Amino acid sequence: MIMAAGLGTRLAPFTTLLPKPLVPLMGIPLIQFHLDQLAAAGVKEVVINFHHLPDLARQSYLALDSKGLRVHVSDESAELLGSAGGIRKVLRFFSGEPFYLLNADTLSFFGLNQLSEHFFQVEKKASVEMVLSLQDGSKIPGKYKEILHQPDTMQLQGTGPVAQGKWFYGGAAAFSPKAFEHLTEGRPQDFFKDVFQKSLTSGLAYGYLQREAWLDTGSPEEWHHAHLGLMEQMERDAVPDFWKRRLMSGNQRLGPMQWLIRDGFTQGAHDTSRWKAPCYWGGPGIPPEELGPGAVCYGRPSPYQEMKNGISFGGYWSPCLKFPDAHGSLKS
């Protein structure tokens, strides 16, 4: 299941135009990355829930490149059911079998098969209802709620404060449907309050540590950072092949940390010598003579803004004062 029913309020004003799972990352709708990742893991069917801009969401999710996946949608437009209620609504879809869960606004670069293998390894030794991917926060900007775990057994112990540099839930998990069976269908319910605490108390919650790249797109600055982080991973050839093929089919590289959408304009028809890395031009529209550093632009913002250290989409512009350089560090 892909959790895609959030309102995207932190990503406003861009989410007044599109549901957050459809905003582009290097020209690719966010949720397309998840479909590619699930297909690469051997998944055959996926359900996507939606709430915000429901007509656009339904049509778009069913029109994506499914990679052979059979895509189902779960309509929560009448009432948003929350991070647990949305799963409870479609629980019959999983026919009692373990399933993957992905948050639509984060990207984890590890192979999902690693997560399911860990789930079944734990299941051989003990009862388990969930295995959450725990992301190493030591290289991640921003603060997230710490997830406490036993280093030897990986059994989860609880949550710590919101902090930087700690292990946190990365938005990918493997679940047994049993974790949600106690919930009442059709009611808004919260995962950490109504599901996680119960599994934790019963000793049925485990973690899987992953130190590979991870991207968040929840806010304009995080979305901006995700573009530059993904470009950097492409420079390092550290992107999974199924994402790399899609990114290269839709983009072209002008130089180190300088990328543009492939059909944005004919290369050579415009002078890009004054573009400063890192930058991304996603078109449409006539590209500027100067771009960057730190500019991620899908067309020119209106009214015109100096296009550096920020992100533009749909005529909106959001300044972002921090961006990664070519070595992945943050600088103002």
N, C-alpha and C positions, 0 to 999 in steps of 0.2 A: 504494500500500500504506500502511496505517496500522499503525504499530508500537505494539501494545497488550498485549504479553506480559510486561511487567515485573512484579515482585513488589510494587512500591509501598511498600517498607519505610520510606522517608523520610516517607511520608504516614501512617504508623501513628499512632494506632490506627484511623483512619477506614477504612483499607483492610482491616481485619479484617471489615468489613461489605460492602464493594463493591470490585471491581477499580477501580484508579485511573481508567481511562477513563470510568467510569460515575458518578464523584462529580459533584455538580451545580456549575455555575457560573451564578449567578443563576437557579437552578431548572432549568437545562438540562444533561443529561449532557454531559460534556466532549466525548466522541467525536461527538456530534451536530453540534457546530460544524464538525468536520472533514468530515463527510459533506456538510453544506451548502456548504462551501468548495469541495470537489471537484466537486459538481454544478454550481456556478456557473461553474467552469472548463471545463465541457463533458465531464467524465469520465463514462464510461458504466458501468464496472465497477471494483470495489475489493475487495481482499482485506485482512482484518483478522486478525492472529495473536493468540492468547490462551494463557495458562498458569494464572494465579492464579484461584481459584474458577471452574474451567472450565465447569461446567454453567450457572451464572448468566451467565458471560461469553458463551457461545455463544448462549443463548436471547435475551439482551438485545441483542446486536449485530444479530441477525437480525430483531429486533422494532422497531428504531429506524425513524424516518421516513427512508427511503432516498432521497427526492427523485428517484425514478426510477432510481437507481443499482442495478445488480445486485451484491449484497453476497455475498462468499464469506468463509469463515472458515478459518483454518489452525490446527489443534490442536497445541499444543506442551505439553499438560498432562503428558505422560510425561517430557519433558526440555526444559528451557528452552534454546533454541538461540542466544541472544545477539543482539546488534545486527547481525550479518552472517549468522549461520547461519539465522536465521528468514527472511531474504530469499532466501538460496540454496535453501531448501526449496521455495519457490513460484516459482522463476525461470521455469519453463515457462509460468506463468500470463501472463507479459508477451509471449509469442510473439516475442521478439527486439526488441520496440519499446521506446523510452524510456518511463520511467514516473516519476510523482511518488512521493515518500516523505514521510510526515508522522509526526512523533512525537506520540503521543496526549496527552502531558502539557504541550504548549506550543501557544500560539496565535499565529500570525503574521497581521497584519492586511492585508498586501498581497495583491493578486490573483495567484493561481498562474499565470495566463496570462503575467504578466511574467517569471516564472521560466522557463517553457518557451520563450518567445520568446528570452530570453538564451541558453538552451541551444543553440537552433538557429542563432542568430547566431554563436556560438563555433564550432559544428560546420562552418559554411561556410568558416571560416578555418583551422581546425586540428582534429586528432583530439581528442575529448573523451569521458570516461567519466562525469564527474559535474560538476554545478554545485550547490554548497551555498549556501543563503541565509545571508548573514553579517549578523548583527544588530548595530546600533550600540549598544554598551554604555555610551555616555556618559550615557544617561538611564535606565539599568536598574539598580536596586538589586541587590546580590549580585555574586559573583565567578564568572567562567566562564573556561574555557580559551581563550586567544587563538588565532585563526586568522590566520596571516600570509599576505599576498597582495601581488602586484605591482599598484600602483595603475593602471598604464596598460593592462595586458592582463587583469587580474583572475585571472591564473594563481596558484594557491595555492603557497606556499613551505614551509609546515610549520605547526607549532603553537608557541605561546609558553607562558608560565606561566599558571596560574590567577590572574586579576587582575580588577579592576573598571575599567570604562571603556574596554575594548578591543573590537575586533570579534570575535565568537564565532559558532559554528554555532547557528542559530536553530531547528533541528529541522524544516526543510522543505528538500527537495532534488529535483533532477531527475537521473535516472541512466540510463545505458545498461546493459542486462543484462550487457554484456561486463565490467563492473567486478567482477562476482561469479562469472563462469564458472570461474575457477581454483580456487574453493573446493570442498571435498569435501562433498557433500550429507549431511545427517544428523548433522553434528558441531557442537557449540557453537563459535562463532567471533565475534570482536570486530571491529566496523567499523573503528575507527581503527588497530588493530594489523594486521588481516589484509586490509583492502581499501584504506583511505585511503593508507597508506604506499606501496603498490604503484602506485596511480594517480599519487601525488605524484612518485615517482621517475621514472615514465614521462612526466611532464609532461602528464597527462591530467585533472588536477583543477583546477577553476575555481570562482570565487565570484561571487555576485551580492549587491551591497550593498543593504540595505533599511533605511530609517530610520523606518518606520511603527511603530505601537504593537506591542508584543509582550508576552505574558503567560506566566508559568511557574506550574505548579501542583504542583511536585514535593514540597514540604514543606508542613506546616500553615501556616507563616507566608507562604509563597509563594502558597498557595491562597487564604488570607485576602486578601493583597495583590491577587491577580488579581480577586477580586470587586470590590474598591474601585476598582481600575484600570479594569475594564470599565464600572462605573457612571460613572466620570468620562468615559470615552470616549462613553458614551451622552449625558451632559450636553452634551458638545461636538459632538454629532451627527457623530462621527468613526468610527462603526462601519459596516462594509460593509452594504449594504442587506439582503443575505440573512441576516445575523445580526440586524440591527435588527428585521426583521419577526418573526423567531422570538422574540426577547426581549420585544417589545411584546405579542405574543400571550399570553405567559405571565406578564407582570409589569405592575405599575402604579407610577407615580411619585407619591409623596406630596409631595415638595418637593425642593429641590436636594440631591443626594446622599442622598436617602431613598427607598428602593425596597422593595417587597414583592411576593411572589408573588401573582398575580391572584386566586387562589381561596383565599388564606390566611385571610382573613376578610372580611366585608362592610365596605367602607369606610364610616366613620361610625358603625359599631356599637361601636367602641372608641376611647378617647381616645388619640391619638398625639401630642398636643401636647408631651409631655415627651420624645419621641424626639429624639436629638441626632445630627446628621450628622457623618460618614458612617455609615450603617447600612443593613442589609438584613435583612428578616424573610422567611424562606422557609417558615414553618409546618412541620408542623401543630402544633396545640395553641393554647391561649389565649395571645395575645401579652401581653408585659409592659406595665406602665404606663410604665416607663422602659426605653429601649434606646439603646445607643451612649454616647459616640461610638466609632467603630471596631468596632462589633458586626456580625458576620455570623452569623445564627442560623437553623438549620433545626430549629425547636422548642427547648424549654427543655432545657438540659443536666441530667443527673442524676449526682450530687447538684447542687442548685441552685448556680449561680455568678453573680456579678455580671456582667451581660451587657454588657461593653464591652471594647474592645481585644482581641478574640479571635474564634474561630469555633467553632460548635457543630454537631454532626451526629450523629444516631443515639444521643443521650445522652452523647456524648463532648464535652469542651470543651478547646480548646487556646488558651492566652493568647498574644497576639501584641502585642509592645510597640511596634511601629512601624506606622503606617498613613499613607496619603497624604491630605492635605487636599484641598479642592475645587480647588486649583491644581496638584496633582500632586506637590508636594514631600513629603518625608518628615519627620515629626516624632515625637518620643517621646510 
